[in-house]
Amino acid sequence: MSAFYGPSKPESGMIALTNHAIDSGINVLDTSDVYGPHTNEILLGKVIYEDGKYSYCGDPAYLRAACEASLKRLDVDCIDLYDQHRIDTKVPIEVTIGELKRLVEEGKIKHIDLSEAFASTIRRAHTIHPITVVRLEWSLRSRDVKEEMELGIGIVAYNLLECEFLSSGPKLIHLFATKGCIG
């Protein structure tokens, strides 16, 4: 929408197109800072924020529609691991997981993944249906996964290298050396 395939399109048209995609069941929006550069992230930011807050949907009707649409687009009968990507705080987790449990029982999904949930939310969800994995930050700085391990839940880790902390090492050493901090 913002780079590589001709000139950038009018923002209003791209916002309308993205909203149409979301309304049609698209639930993954992929972007990068190189698109534009930066303009595509800004554009998608205008779409995905609701009243200044990132919006997630755990409503049963939405979950069912999103799952059905994903099955159709993927041309499969069943999704192995279905991710509730972040927790919708407007819908009780028991309601969200209840619908995902029904999708498991119907054979449309095999396993449930929760992304970025608090331990108390994970425990409540796990009482409705076993949670297979939790997607969370597990890095040099963030290693608190005791709750998930106690429940036998697997982990899908992200941000392992702490947002490029390790790969920035040479730059940091150079910066400190030029400032006289090491030597």
Rosetta constraint file for C-alpha pairs under 8 A:
AtomPair CA 1 CA 5 HARMONIC 7.80 0.50
AtomPair CA 1 CA 8 HARMONIC 6.13 0.50
AtomPair CA 1 CA 9 HARMONIC 6.25 0.50
AtomPair CA 1 CA 14 HARMONIC 6.83 0.50
AtomPair CA 1 CA 40 HARMONIC 6.72 0.50
AtomPair CA 2 CA 7 HARMONIC 7.37 0.50
AtomPair CA 2 CA 8 HARMONIC 4.67 0.50
AtomPair CA 2 CA 9 HARMONIC 6.80 0.50
AtomPair CA 2 CA 35 HARMONIC 5.75 0.50
AtomPair CA 2 CA 36 HARMONIC 5.03 0.50
AtomPair CA 2 CA 37 HARMONIC 7.95 0.50
AtomPair CA 2 CA 39 HARMONIC 6.34 0.50
AtomPair CA 2 CA 40 HARMONIC 5.35 0.50
AtomPair CA 3 CA 7 HARMONIC 6.88 0.50
AtomPair CA 3 CA 8 HARMONIC 6.20 0.50
AtomPair CA 3 CA 35 HARMONIC 5.17 0.50
AtomPair CA 3 CA 36 HARMONIC 5.09 0.50
AtomPair CA 3 CA 37 HARMONIC 7.64 0.50
AtomPair CA 4 CA 35 HARMONIC 7.72 0.50
AtomPair CA 9 CA 13 HARMONIC 7.19 0.50
AtomPair CA 9 CA 14 HARMONIC 6.77 0.50
AtomPair CA 10 CA 14 HARMONIC 6.47 0.50
AtomPair CA 11 CA 15 HARMONIC 6.07 0.50
AtomPair CA 11 CA 43 HARMONIC 7.12 0.50
AtomPair CA 12 CA 16 HARMONIC 6.19 0.50
AtomPair CA 13 CA 17 HARMONIC 6.08 0.50
AtomPair CA 14 CA 18 HARMONIC 6.03 0.50
AtomPair CA 14 CA 43 HARMONIC 7.89 0.50
AtomPair CA 15 CA 19 HARMONIC 6.09 0.50
AtomPair CA 15 CA 43 HARMONIC 7.11 0.50
AtomPair CA 15 CA 44 HARMONIC 7.61 0.50
AtomPair CA 15 CA 46 HARMONIC 7.75 0.50
AtomPair CA 15 CA 47 HARMONIC 6.29 0.50
AtomPair CA 16 CA 20 HARMONIC 6.10 0.50
AtomPair CA 17 CA 21 HARMONIC 6.23 0.50
AtomPair CA 18 CA 22 HARMONIC 6.26 0.50
AtomPair CA 18 CA 44 HARMONIC 7.92 0.50
AtomPair CA 18 CA 47 HARMONIC 7.23 0.50
AtomPair CA 19 CA 23 HARMONIC 6.06 0.50
AtomPair CA 19 CA 47 HARMONIC 6.90 0.50
AtomPair CA 20 CA 24 HARMONIC 6.06 0.50
AtomPair CA 21 CA 25 HARMONIC 6.49 0.50
AtomPair CA 21 CA 26 HARMONIC 5.35 0.50
AtomPair CA 22 CA 26 HARMONIC 4.73 0.50
AtomPair CA 22 CA 27 HARMONIC 6.17 0.50
AtomPair CA 24 CA 69 HARMONIC 7.91 0.50
AtomPair CA 25 CA 65 HARMONIC 6.63 0.50
AtomPair CA 25 CA 66 HARMONIC 4.99 0.50
AtomPair CA 25 CA 69 HARMONIC 5.72 0.50
AtomPair CA 25 CA 70 HARMONIC 7.59 0.50
AtomPair CA 26 CA 66 HARMONIC 7.19 0.50
AtomPair CA 26 CA 69 HARMONIC 7.57 0.50
AtomPair CA 26 CA 70 HARMONIC 7.76 0.50
AtomPair CA 27 CA 66 HARMONIC 7.11 0.50
AtomPair CA 29 CA 44 HARMONIC 7.91 0.50
AtomPair CA 31 CA 35 HARMONIC 7.13 0.50
AtomPair CA 31 CA 40 HARMONIC 6.63 0.50
AtomPair CA 31 CA 41 HARMONIC 6.20 0.50
AtomPair CA 32 CA 38 HARMONIC 7.31 0.50
AtomPair CA 32 CA 40 HARMONIC 7.33 0.50
AtomPair CA 32 CA 41 HARMONIC 6.58 0.50
AtomPair CA 33 CA 37 HARMONIC 5.64 0.50
AtomPair CA 33 CA 38 HARMONIC 4.58 0.50
AtomPair CA 33 CA 39 HARMONIC 7.75 0.50
AtomPair CA 33 CA 40 HARMONIC 7.46 0.50
AtomPair CA 33 CA 41 HARMONIC 6.51 0.50
AtomPair CA 34 CA 38 HARMONIC 6.11 0.50
AtomPair CA 35 CA 39 HARMONIC 6.53 0.50
AtomPair CA 35 CA 40 HARMONIC 5.61 0.50
AtomPair CA 35 CA 41 HARMONIC 7.67 0.50
AtomPair CA 36 CA 40 HARMONIC 5.99 0.50
AtomPair CA 38 CA 42 HARMONIC 6.44 0.50
AtomPair CA 39 CA 43 HARMONIC 6.09 0.50
AtomPair CA 40 CA 44 HARMONIC 6.16 0.50
AtomPair CA 41 CA 45 HARMONIC 5.92 0.50
AtomPair CA 42 CA 46 HARMONIC 6.45 0.50
AtomPair CA 43 CA 47 HARMONIC 6.80 0.50
AtomPair CA 44 CA 48 HARMONIC 6.16 0.50
AtomPair CA 45 CA 49 HARMONIC 6.04 0.50
AtomPair CA 48 CA 54 HARMONIC 6.13 0.50
AtomPair CA 48 CA 55 HARMONIC 6.40 0.50
AtomPair CA 49 CA 53 HARMONIC 5.10 0.50
AtomPair CA 49 CA 54 HARMONIC 4.56 0.50
AtomPair CA 49 CA 55 HARMONIC 5.97 0.50
AtomPair CA 50 CA 54 HARMONIC 6.16 0.50
AtomPair CA 50 CA 55 HARMONIC 5.92 0.50
AtomPair CA 55 CA 88 HARMONIC 7.66 0.50
AtomPair CA 56 CA 85 HARMONIC 7.55 0.50
AtomPair CA 56 CA 86 HARMONIC 6.60 0.50
AtomPair CA 56 CA 87 HARMONIC 6.66 0.50
AtomPair CA 56 CA 88 HARMONIC 5.17 0.50
AtomPair CA 57 CA 62 HARMONIC 6.96 0.50
AtomPair CA 57 CA 63 HARMONIC 7.63 0.50
AtomPair CA 57 CA 87 HARMONIC 7.63 0.50
AtomPair CA 57 CA 88 HARMONIC 5.32 0.50
AtomPair CA 58 CA 62 HARMONIC 7.07 0.50
AtomPair CA 58 CA 63 HARMONIC 6.45 0.50
AtomPair CA 58 CA 84 HARMONIC 7.50 0.50
AtomPair CA 58 CA 87 HARMONIC 6.91 0.50
AtomPair CA 58 CA 88 HARMONIC 5.15 0.50
AtomPair CA 58 CA 90 HARMONIC 7.99 0.50
AtomPair CA 58 CA 91 HARMONIC 6.04 0.50
AtomPair CA 58 CA 93 HARMONIC 7.75 0.50
AtomPair CA 58 CA 95 HARMONIC 7.96 0.50
AtomPair CA 58 CA 96 HARMONIC 5.20 0.50
AtomPair CA 59 CA 63 HARMONIC 6.16 0.50
AtomPair CA 59 CA 91 HARMONIC 6.42 0.50
AtomPair CA 59 CA 95 HARMONIC 7.64 0.50
AtomPair CA 59 CA 96 HARMONIC 6.24 0.50
AtomPair CA 60 CA 64 HARMONIC 6.11 0.50
AtomPair CA 60 CA 95 HARMONIC 7.11 0.50
AtomPair CA 60 CA 96 HARMONIC 5.99 0.50
AtomPair CA 60 CA 99 HARMONIC 5.44 0.50
AtomPair CA 60 CA 100 HARMONIC 8.00 0.50
AtomPair CA 61 CA 65 HARMONIC 6.16 0.50
AtomPair CA 62 CA 66 HARMONIC 5.90 0.50
AtomPair CA 63 CA 67 HARMONIC 5.99 0.50
AtomPair CA 63 CA 96 HARMONIC 7.91 0.50
AtomPair CA 63 CA 99 HARMONIC 7.37 0.50
AtomPair CA 63 CA 100 HARMONIC 7.54 0.50
AtomPair CA 64 CA 68 HARMONIC 6.07 0.50
AtomPair CA 64 CA 99 HARMONIC 7.47 0.50
AtomPair CA 64 CA 103 HARMONIC 7.58 0.50
AtomPair CA 65 CA 69 HARMONIC 6.05 0.50
AtomPair CA 66 CA 70 HARMONIC 6.10 0.50
AtomPair CA 67 CA 71 HARMONIC 6.13 0.50
AtomPair CA 67 CA 108 HARMONIC 7.87 0.50
AtomPair CA 68 CA 72 HARMONIC 6.25 0.50
AtomPair CA 69 CA 73 HARMONIC 6.14 0.50
AtomPair CA 70 CA 74 HARMONIC 5.89 0.50
AtomPair CA 71 CA 75 HARMONIC 5.75 0.50
AtomPair CA 71 CA 76 HARMONIC 5.38 0.50
AtomPair CA 71 CA 77 HARMONIC 6.25 0.50
AtomPair CA 71 CA 78 HARMONIC 6.78 0.50
AtomPair CA 71 CA 79 HARMONIC 7.03 0.50
AtomPair CA 71 CA 108 HARMONIC 7.92 0.50
AtomPair CA 72 CA 76 HARMONIC 6.76 0.50
AtomPair CA 77 CA 107 HARMONIC 7.90 0.50
AtomPair CA 77 CA 108 HARMONIC 6.29 0.50
AtomPair CA 78 CA 107 HARMONIC 6.29 0.50
AtomPair CA 78 CA 108 HARMONIC 4.42 0.50
AtomPair CA 78 CA 109 HARMONIC 5.14 0.50
AtomPair CA 78 CA 110 HARMONIC 7.06 0.50
AtomPair CA 79 CA 108 HARMONIC 6.25 0.50
AtomPair CA 79 CA 109 HARMONIC 4.60 0.50
AtomPair CA 79 CA 110 HARMONIC 6.33 0.50
AtomPair CA 80 CA 109 HARMONIC 5.76 0.50
AtomPair CA 80 CA 110 HARMONIC 4.89 0.50
AtomPair CA 80 CA 111 HARMONIC 6.02 0.50
AtomPair CA 81 CA 109 HARMONIC 6.63 0.50
AtomPair CA 81 CA 110 HARMONIC 6.10 0.50
AtomPair CA 81 CA 111 HARMONIC 4.74 0.50
AtomPair CA 81 CA 112 HARMONIC 5.78 0.50
AtomPair CA 81 CA 113 HARMONIC 6.48 0.50
AtomPair CA 82 CA 109 HARMONIC 6.39 0.50
AtomPair CA 82 CA 110 HARMONIC 7.63 0.50
AtomPair CA 82 CA 111 HARMONIC 6.20 0.50
AtomPair CA 82 CA 112 HARMONIC 5.18 0.50
AtomPair CA 82 CA 113 HARMONIC 5.79 0.50
AtomPair CA 83 CA 112 HARMONIC 6.13 0.50
AtomPair CA 83 CA 113 HARMONIC 4.42 0.50
AtomPair CA 83 CA 114 HARMONIC 5.73 0.50
AtomPair CA 83 CA 115 HARMONIC 6.88 0.50
AtomPair CA 84 CA 112 HARMONIC 7.57 0.50
AtomPair CA 84 CA 113 HARMONIC 6.11 0.50
AtomPair CA 84 CA 114 HARMONIC 5.07 0.50
AtomPair CA 84 CA 115 HARMONIC 6.16 0.50
AtomPair CA 85 CA 114 HARMONIC 6.37 0.50
AtomPair CA 85 CA 115 HARMONIC 4.95 0.50
AtomPair CA 85 CA 116 HARMONIC 7.65 0.50
AtomPair CA 86 CA 114 HARMONIC 6.82 0.50
AtomPair CA 86 CA 115 HARMONIC 4.78 0.50
AtomPair CA 86 CA 116 HARMONIC 5.49 0.50
AtomPair CA 86 CA 117 HARMONIC 6.74 0.50
AtomPair CA 87 CA 93 HARMONIC 7.56 0.50
AtomPair CA 87 CA 114 HARMONIC 7.73 0.50
AtomPair CA 87 CA 115 HARMONIC 7.20 0.50
AtomPair CA 87 CA 116 HARMONIC 7.26 0.50
AtomPair CA 87 CA 117 HARMONIC 6.39 0.50
AtomPair CA 88 CA 92 HARMONIC 7.85 0.50
AtomPair CA 88 CA 93 HARMONIC 7.77 0.50
AtomPair CA 89 CA 93 HARMONIC 7.94 0.50
AtomPair CA 91 CA 95 HARMONIC 6.74 0.50
AtomPair CA 91 CA 96 HARMONIC 6.93 0.50
AtomPair CA 92 CA 96 HARMONIC 6.68 0.50
AtomPair CA 93 CA 97 HARMONIC 6.00 0.50
AtomPair CA 93 CA 121 HARMONIC 6.87 0.50
AtomPair CA 93 CA 124 HARMONIC 7.21 0.50
AtomPair CA 93 CA 125 HARMONIC 6.02 0.50
AtomPair CA 94 CA 98 HARMONIC 5.79 0.50
AtomPair CA 94 CA 124 HARMONIC 6.85 0.50
AtomPair CA 94 CA 125 HARMONIC 5.83 0.50
AtomPair CA 94 CA 128 HARMONIC 6.47 0.50
AtomPair CA 95 CA 99 HARMONIC 6.46 0.50
AtomPair CA 96 CA 100 HARMONIC 6.48 0.50
AtomPair CA 97 CA 101 HARMONIC 5.90 0.50
AtomPair CA 97 CA 125 HARMONIC 6.11 0.50
AtomPair CA 97 CA 128 HARMONIC 6.54 0.50
AtomPair CA 97 CA 129 HARMONIC 6.83 0.50
AtomPair CA 98 CA 102 HARMONIC 6.38 0.50
AtomPair CA 98 CA 128 HARMONIC 6.48 0.50
AtomPair CA 98 CA 129 HARMONIC 7.52 0.50
AtomPair CA 99 CA 103 HARMONIC 6.39 0.50
AtomPair CA 100 CA 104 HARMONIC 6.30 0.50
AtomPair CA 100 CA 109 HARMONIC 7.98 0.50
AtomPair CA 100 CA 112 HARMONIC 7.25 0.50
AtomPair CA 101 CA 105 HARMONIC 6.21 0.50
AtomPair CA 101 CA 128 HARMONIC 7.69 0.50
AtomPair CA 101 CA 129 HARMONIC 6.09 0.50
AtomPair CA 102 CA 106 HARMONIC 6.11 0.50
AtomPair CA 103 CA 107 HARMONIC 6.30 0.50
AtomPair CA 103 CA 108 HARMONIC 5.29 0.50
AtomPair CA 103 CA 109 HARMONIC 5.84 0.50
AtomPair CA 104 CA 108 HARMONIC 5.81 0.50
AtomPair CA 104 CA 109 HARMONIC 4.84 0.50
AtomPair CA 104 CA 110 HARMONIC 5.52 0.50
AtomPair CA 104 CA 111 HARMONIC 7.08 0.50
AtomPair CA 111 CA 131 HARMONIC 7.22 0.50
AtomPair CA 111 CA 132 HARMONIC 5.89 0.50
AtomPair CA 112 CA 130 HARMONIC 7.56 0.50
AtomPair CA 112 CA 131 HARMONIC 5.34 0.50
AtomPair CA 112 CA 132 HARMONIC 5.57 0.50
AtomPair CA 112 CA 133 HARMONIC 6.97 0.50
AtomPair CA 113 CA 131 HARMONIC 6.16 0.50
AtomPair CA 113 CA 132 HARMONIC 5.92 0.50
AtomPair CA 113 CA 133 HARMONIC 4.93 0.50
AtomPair CA 113 CA 134 HARMONIC 5.49 0.50
AtomPair CA 113 CA 135 HARMONIC 6.97 0.50
AtomPair CA 114 CA 122 HARMONIC 7.83 0.50
AtomPair CA 114 CA 131 HARMONIC 7.27 0.50
AtomPair CA 114 CA 133 HARMONIC 6.69 0.50
AtomPair CA 114 CA 134 HARMONIC 4.87 0.50
AtomPair CA 114 CA 135 HARMONIC 6.10 0.50
AtomPair CA 115 CA 134 HARMONIC 5.62 0.50
AtomPair CA 115 CA 135 HARMONIC 4.41 0.50
AtomPair CA 115 CA 136 HARMONIC 6.17 0.50
AtomPair CA 116 CA 134 HARMONIC 7.21 0.50
AtomPair CA 116 CA 135 HARMONIC 5.99 0.50
AtomPair CA 116 CA 136 HARMONIC 5.18 0.50
AtomPair CA 116 CA 137 HARMONIC 7.79 0.50
AtomPair CA 117 CA 121 HARMONIC 6.08 0.50
AtomPair CA 117 CA 122 HARMONIC 6.21 0.50
AtomPair CA 117 CA 134 HARMONIC 7.67 0.50
AtomPair CA 117 CA 136 HARMONIC 7.91 0.50
AtomPair CA 118 CA 122 HARMONIC 6.25 0.50
AtomPair CA 119 CA 123 HARMONIC 6.22 0.50
AtomPair CA 119 CA 147 HARMONIC 6.06 0.50
AtomPair CA 119 CA 148 HARMONIC 7.52 0.50
AtomPair CA 120 CA 124 HARMONIC 6.31 0.50
AtomPair CA 121 CA 125 HARMONIC 6.05 0.50
AtomPair CA 122 CA 126 HARMONIC 5.93 0.50
AtomPair CA 122 CA 131 HARMONIC 7.84 0.50
AtomPair CA 122 CA 148 HARMONIC 7.84 0.50
AtomPair CA 123 CA 127 HARMONIC 6.48 0.50
AtomPair CA 124 CA 128 HARMONIC 7.07 0.50
AtomPair CA 125 CA 129 HARMONIC 6.55 0.50
AtomPair CA 125 CA 130 HARMONIC 7.64 0.50
AtomPair CA 125 CA 131 HARMONIC 7.25 0.50
AtomPair CA 126 CA 130 HARMONIC 4.81 0.50
AtomPair CA 126 CA 131 HARMONIC 5.49 0.50
AtomPair CA 131 CA 153 HARMONIC 6.42 0.50
AtomPair CA 132 CA 153 HARMONIC 5.43 0.50
AtomPair CA 132 CA 154 HARMONIC 6.06 0.50
AtomPair CA 133 CA 153 HARMONIC 5.20 0.50
AtomPair CA 133 CA 154 HARMONIC 4.27 0.50
AtomPair CA 133 CA 155 HARMONIC 5.13 0.50
AtomPair CA 133 CA 156 HARMONIC 6.52 0.50
AtomPair CA 134 CA 148 HARMONIC 7.43 0.50
AtomPair CA 134 CA 153 HARMONIC 6.91 0.50
AtomPair CA 134 CA 154 HARMONIC 6.33 0.50
AtomPair CA 134 CA 155 HARMONIC 5.03 0.50
AtomPair CA 134 CA 156 HARMONIC 6.03 0.50
AtomPair CA 135 CA 155 HARMONIC 5.87 0.50
AtomPair CA 135 CA 156 HARMONIC 4.53 0.50
AtomPair CA 135 CA 157 HARMONIC 5.85 0.50
AtomPair CA 135 CA 158 HARMONIC 7.36 0.50
AtomPair CA 136 CA 155 HARMONIC 7.14 0.50
AtomPair CA 136 CA 156 HARMONIC 6.45 0.50
AtomPair CA 136 CA 157 HARMONIC 5.36 0.50
AtomPair CA 136 CA 158 HARMONIC 6.18 0.50
AtomPair CA 137 CA 142 HARMONIC 6.53 0.50
AtomPair CA 137 CA 143 HARMONIC 7.87 0.50
AtomPair CA 137 CA 157 HARMONIC 5.60 0.50
AtomPair CA 137 CA 158 HARMONIC 4.97 0.50
AtomPair CA 137 CA 159 HARMONIC 5.72 0.50
AtomPair CA 137 CA 160 HARMONIC 7.26 0.50
AtomPair CA 138 CA 142 HARMONIC 5.22 0.50
AtomPair CA 138 CA 143 HARMONIC 5.24 0.50
AtomPair CA 138 CA 144 HARMONIC 7.71 0.50
AtomPair CA 138 CA 157 HARMONIC 5.35 0.50
AtomPair CA 138 CA 158 HARMONIC 6.10 0.50
AtomPair CA 138 CA 159 HARMONIC 6.47 0.50
AtomPair CA 138 CA 160 HARMONIC 5.78 0.50
AtomPair CA 139 CA 143 HARMONIC 6.17 0.50
AtomPair CA 139 CA 158 HARMONIC 7.57 0.50
AtomPair CA 139 CA 159 HARMONIC 5.94 0.50
AtomPair CA 139 CA 160 HARMONIC 4.34 0.50
AtomPair CA 139 CA 161 HARMONIC 6.03 0.50
AtomPair CA 139 CA 162 HARMONIC 5.61 0.50
AtomPair CA 140 CA 160 HARMONIC 7.01 0.50
AtomPair CA 140 CA 161 HARMONIC 6.86 0.50
AtomPair CA 140 CA 162 HARMONIC 6.37 0.50
AtomPair CA 141 CA 162 HARMONIC 7.23 0.50
AtomPair CA 145 CA 149 HARMONIC 6.43 0.50
AtomPair CA 146 CA 150 HARMONIC 6.16 0.50
AtomPair CA 147 CA 151 HARMONIC 6.47 0.50
AtomPair CA 148 CA 152 HARMONIC 6.28 0.50
AtomPair CA 148 CA 153 HARMONIC 5.07 0.50
AtomPair CA 148 CA 154 HARMONIC 7.05 0.50
AtomPair CA 148 CA 155 HARMONIC 7.65 0.50
AtomPair CA 149 CA 153 HARMONIC 5.77 0.50
AtomPair CA 149 CA 154 HARMONIC 7.18 0.50
AtomPair CA 159 CA 163 HARMONIC 5.88 0.50
AtomPair CA 161 CA 165 HARMONIC 6.17 0.50
AtomPair CA 161 CA 166 HARMONIC 6.16 0.50
AtomPair CA 162 CA 166 HARMONIC 7.39 0.50
AtomPair CA 164 CA 168 HARMONIC 5.92 0.50
AtomPair CA 165 CA 169 HARMONIC 6.64 0.50
AtomPair CA 168 CA 172 HARMONIC 6.19 0.50
AtomPair CA 169 CA 173 HARMONIC 6.12 0.50
AtomPair CA 170 CA 174 HARMONIC 6.12 0.50
AtomPair CA 171 CA 175 HARMONIC 6.08 0.50
AtomPair CA 172 CA 176 HARMONIC 6.07 0.50
AtomPair CA 173 CA 177 HARMONIC 5.94 0.50
AtomPair CA 173 CA 182 HARMONIC 7.97 0.50
AtomPair CA 174 CA 178 HARMONIC 6.07 0.50
AtomPair CA 175 CA 179 HARMONIC 6.28 0.50
AtomPair CA 176 CA 180 HARMONIC 6.21 0.50
AtomPair CA 176 CA 181 HARMONIC 4.96 0.50
AtomPair CA 176 CA 182 HARMONIC 5.97 0.50
AtomPair CA 177 CA 181 HARMONIC 5.74 0.50
AtomPair CA 177 CA 182 HARMONIC 5.12 0.50
AtomPair CA 177 CA 183 HARMONIC 6.02 0.50
